[in-house]
Structure formats: C-alpha cells, structure tokens
Amino acid sequence: MEENEGEKLYTWETEYERTWEALKEDVDGHLQTETDELAYKIKRRRLFDYPKNMRLGMTRHMFVIVDGSSTMLDKDLRPDRLTCTIKVLEKFILEFFDQNPVSQLGLIVTKNGRAEKLVELSGNSRHLTSALQKITCNGEPSLQNSLNMATSILRNVPSYASKEILVIMAALTSCDPGNIFDTVEELAKLSVKCSIIGLAAELKLCKTIAQRTQGTYSVVLDESHYRDLLLQHTRPPTAKETLEASLIKMGFPHHVLIGDPSACMCHLDQRSAEYIKPSGYFCPQWFCKVEMLVDIDPRGSLDGSRAVS
C-alpha cells in the first residue's frame, strides 16, 4: 500500500486535465460538460440575434493573422494550439468561400517580432489550405507589424468591398516597433474592421482594438467553442447604409492552353521561370492572362473587371 502511494505523481507532474469541466446529465440522459452547454447557448443566441431583411456585403477582402509565436505550442488545446488552429482554419476557409464566393482571403503569420505574408488576397481555397501547413512557431508576435502589413494592402480595396482583419492571438505580449494605437486609428480611418480571437487570457489591448474598429473580441473555452467563434466570421457582414449600390463588372474566363509560354499579369514583376507557363485564364475582353481566378490585384485587372468562376 505504501509502495503504491509512493508511486503516485504530484499534480504538477501529471498530464494536463480540465478539472473545471464538471460532467452533468442533460434532459436525454447524456453526459455533457458545462462548456458544451455554454457554447450551445452562445450559438443559439447568435442565430437569433442575426438581423433579418438586411442588405449584406457580398464582396469581402479579409486578412487572417495567425500568431506564430512559441506560445502556440502550448497544449491547453488538443493536441496543441497550432495543430488545433490549422484544423479549424481549414474548415473556416472552405466555409468562407462557400458563403462568400466572390470574396478574397489572405494569410499573414507573425513571429520573431515580424510579420510574414504567406498568401496574398486570393480566392483559391486549395492554395490557402496548403499554406497553413507551412506555419512554424518561434519567438514573440508583433501585432502592430501584422496590422500594418494588412492595412497597406487593404487600403487599395475598392469602396464597394468590405475590409476586414481577423487576428488569432495566443501570446499575452506583443513586440511592436512603435505606438500601436496610431495603427489602430489608421484602421478606423480606413474603415477596416479588426476582430480578434484570443487563445489565452483576455487582453485590454485586444478589446480596445476591436471596439475602436467595430470588430469583435472573444476568448476560446475549448476546441468546439474555438470552431464556433471562427465560423461566426464566415457570414457576410451587413452593408453600411451610406454605401451606394454599384454594379461590378466580372468576367468568366476559360482555362486555355497556348503554344508559347508567357507570364501572367499578376506576376509580371517577379522574374521567375515558375510563373512562365503555356496555360492560364484569359480575360474575355482584353485577353490578358492571369494564373488563378480571383487571385489578382484587389483593384482588378487591366479593364477593372474581376475574373471569377
């Protein structure tokens, strides 16, 4: 008996346990945790609070900023924060383009005090999901550098499209080169909505950024709550009352194989052989070539139209 007691490990030597998730029985006799019930109530309240008979913004330009700091390796989410984030982001990307087929999504990772743009604004879901596998974790994040990088691109987005930033923040600190509140004022001036999902404790800075830019800020409880919070941002936002209705010229090109390889319009400034191909999508009006549909400059192609499928 004494040997068995001696073999017991101390609490801090055992694996991580969610002791606050007390099990209880629901109406049907199934066991559930308190966080499951809380997430279900939040989901139902969000469905009922969704406004009816509202004009929605169908053209969205969103950058997802992922915290790539060493805190993403913590195991409070299973199996760890990074792996869980990649899984929920894969579902988010597919759902985003399902509800917003003519929108664009970009991906930025912040680590070592810097911001790295993994994917430009794009409508190619396969390109975005494959880029998620390249995320590595190291150092500390820089929230200001990430917001500045996203803002420099979103400022060129046409007025009829919504400009959004979604930040997944795991660290409790940010290594910034200057006053981040100047960046927040710039976001508000450009009408860029910044929403933040926290994986750790609630931060006053993140709450201030979300309130100033008319975004949302939430902290995850568990994996299912994390998924629900992320999928909440797939719904098209309500269009502003001051926004005038405008027609957008769009083209529906076919993938054409030509004899001689040529460079596409979206990579003319990049002198690399990988962008010189004998095939591509050609604009039906000006016959300019792009590599991917909805994978061009946010301002449009040469004639101002958008190439979509």
Secondary structure, DSSP 8 states (H G I E B T S, - for coil): -HHHHHH---GGGS----TT--EEE-TTS-EEEHHHHHHHHHHHHHHHHS-SS--B---EEEEEEEE-SGGGG-SSSSS-HHHHHHHHHHHHHHHHHHH-TT-EEEEEEEETTEEEEEEEEE--HHHHHHHHTT----S---HHHHHHHHHHHHTTS-TTSEEEEEEEE--S----SS-HHHHHHHHHHTTEEEEEEESSS--HHHHHHHHHTT--EEE--SHHHHHHHHHGGGS--B--TT-------EE---EEEEEEEEE-GGGTT---GGGEEEEEEE-TTT--EESSTT-S-TT-STTS-EE--
